[in-house]
Amino acid sequence: MNDTTRDRSTGWAEALRRPWTALCAAAAVVLGPAAHTASALMQANAAPLRHAPVPHRRL
């Protein structure tokens, strides 16, 4: 293994130990699906309402 590969792997190991890295990863896991759900709900709310047919009344 050369020095460049060793430096790169050490950099990743150090980055993974930082608290901000863990916090950002946790936020991505939590907020990713929430954003997708919110987008789907906004699309559903924007769709036109489908009215059920009114039964015919006898006079």
Backbone bond lengths (Angstrom), bond angles and torsions (degrees), N, CA, C in turn:
res aa  C-N    CA-C-N  psi(-1)  N-CA   C-N-CA  omega(-1)  CA-C   N-CA-C  phi
1 M - - - 1.452 - - 1.525 107.15 -
2 N 1.338 117.12 131.58 1.464 118.84 -179.62 1.522 110.74 -86.83
3 D 1.328 115.51 175.88 1.470 120.15 -175.87 1.527 112.50 -67.22
4 T 1.323 117.97 -33.90 1.471 121.11 -179.25 1.519 110.92 -64.18
5 T 1.316 117.62 -44.46 1.454 121.20 179.67 1.525 110.36 -65.57
6 R 1.310 115.75 -39.95 1.461 119.50 -179.72 1.524 110.20 -66.23
7 D 1.333 117.96 -41.24 1.461 121.21 178.56 1.523 111.15 -64.86
8 R 1.320 116.81 -39.73 1.461 120.68 -179.51 1.522 110.52 -65.37
9 S 1.321 118.16 -44.59 1.461 120.19 -179.33 1.525 110.80 -68.46
10 T 1.319 117.39 -33.94 1.463 120.04 177.05 1.522 109.84 -67.49
11 G 1.327 117.44 -37.36 1.464 120.69 178.28 1.515 111.91 -62.98
12 W 1.340 116.67 -42.20 1.464 120.07 177.59 1.515 110.99 -65.55
13 A 1.321 116.81 -40.83 1.465 119.84 -179.83 1.528 110.39 -63.05
14 E 1.325 116.13 -40.31 1.468 119.15 178.11 1.521 111.14 -67.96
15 A 1.314 116.88 -39.56 1.468 119.99 -179.71 1.521 111.24 -64.40
16 L 1.311 116.75 -37.45 1.461 119.97 -179.01 1.519 112.45 -71.34
17 R 1.302 116.79 -18.03 1.467 119.88 179.21 1.520 112.31 -87.22
18 R 1.310 117.49 -13.47 1.466 120.38 -177.59 1.518 110.47 -73.16
19 P 1.328 117.22 141.57 1.472 119.92 -179.06 1.528 112.77 -64.46
20 W 1.331 118.62 -34.40 1.458 120.39 -179.00 1.517 111.53 -65.99
21 T 1.313 116.24 -33.19 1.462 119.46 178.69 1.525 110.00 -65.11
22 A 1.316 115.97 -45.07 1.464 120.20 179.23 1.531 110.70 -65.23
23 L 1.317 116.76 -39.98 1.461 120.59 -179.84 1.529 111.06 -64.86
24 C 1.320 117.11 -43.76 1.465 120.69 179.18 1.526 111.28 -66.07
25 A 1.315 116.79 -38.69 1.465 119.58 178.12 1.525 110.50 -64.53
26 A 1.320 116.75 -42.75 1.463 120.51 179.13 1.535 110.52 -64.88
27 A 1.321 117.16 -40.30 1.464 120.50 178.75 1.526 110.91 -64.38
28 A 1.322 117.11 -38.99 1.468 120.08 178.86 1.517 111.21 -65.19
29 V 1.318 116.47 -37.76 1.469 120.58 179.91 1.523 110.36 -67.68
30 V 1.325 116.81 -39.44 1.466 120.52 -177.44 1.528 111.58 -80.37
31 L 1.326 117.36 -45.81 1.458 120.72 -173.12 1.520 113.57 -81.30
32 G 1.300 118.71 -23.54 1.460 120.86 179.83 1.515 112.39 -59.68
33 P 1.333 118.31 -57.76 1.467 119.28 178.01 1.532 113.05 -64.07
34 A 1.328 117.10 -32.97 1.466 119.61 179.51 1.524 110.60 -65.29
35 A 1.316 117.56 -39.83 1.460 120.98 178.57 1.526 110.54 -66.62
36 H 1.309 116.48 -38.64 1.460 120.23 178.97 1.530 110.60 -65.82
37 T 1.318 116.83 -42.23 1.463 121.26 178.29 1.524 110.72 -64.52
38 A 1.326 116.79 -42.44 1.461 120.23 179.39 1.525 110.76 -62.92
39 S 1.316 116.59 -39.70 1.463 120.15 178.61 1.525 110.58 -63.79
40 A 1.316 117.29 -42.98 1.466 120.77 179.32 1.526 110.90 -64.93
41 L 1.316 117.34 -38.76 1.467 120.35 178.41 1.524 111.18 -67.19
42 M 1.328 117.66 -38.73 1.469 120.01 178.26 1.521 110.58 -65.35
43 Q 1.320 117.46 -38.27 1.467 120.02 176.92 1.522 110.77 -65.45
44 A 1.321 116.83 -40.73 1.463 120.02 179.92 1.526 110.80 -66.22
45 N 1.312 117.75 -38.59 1.465 120.93 179.23 1.522 111.76 -70.84
46 A 1.324 117.52 -26.65 1.465 120.87 -179.27 1.527 111.98 -80.89
47 A 1.310 117.15 -16.23 1.474 120.13 -178.82 1.522 109.35 -69.79
48 P 1.333 116.68 146.13 1.468 118.76 178.68 1.525 110.42 -66.30
49 L 1.313 114.94 146.86 1.458 119.80 179.99 1.523 110.22 -72.42
50 R 1.292 115.09 144.47 1.461 120.14 177.40 1.518 107.65 -102.99
51 H 1.317 115.56 115.22 1.461 119.71 -177.86 1.525 110.00 -88.16
52 A 1.300 115.04 136.85 1.459 119.94 176.07 1.529 108.70 -75.05
53 P 1.309 117.60 145.16 1.468 119.07 179.30 1.531 110.61 -64.77
54 V 1.326 114.59 140.58 1.464 120.94 -179.94 1.522 107.26 -83.08
55 P 1.329 118.00 130.94 1.478 119.05 178.85 1.528 110.75 -63.84
56 H 1.309 115.86 143.80 1.461 121.51 -178.74 1.531 109.52 -72.00
57 R 1.325 116.35 132.90 1.463 120.98 -179.72 1.512 110.07 -98.38
58 R 1.292 116.17 139.63 1.477 120.57 173.54 1.502 109.31 -85.87
59 L 1.301 115.45 139.91 1.472 119.95 177.32 1.489 112.19 -97.01
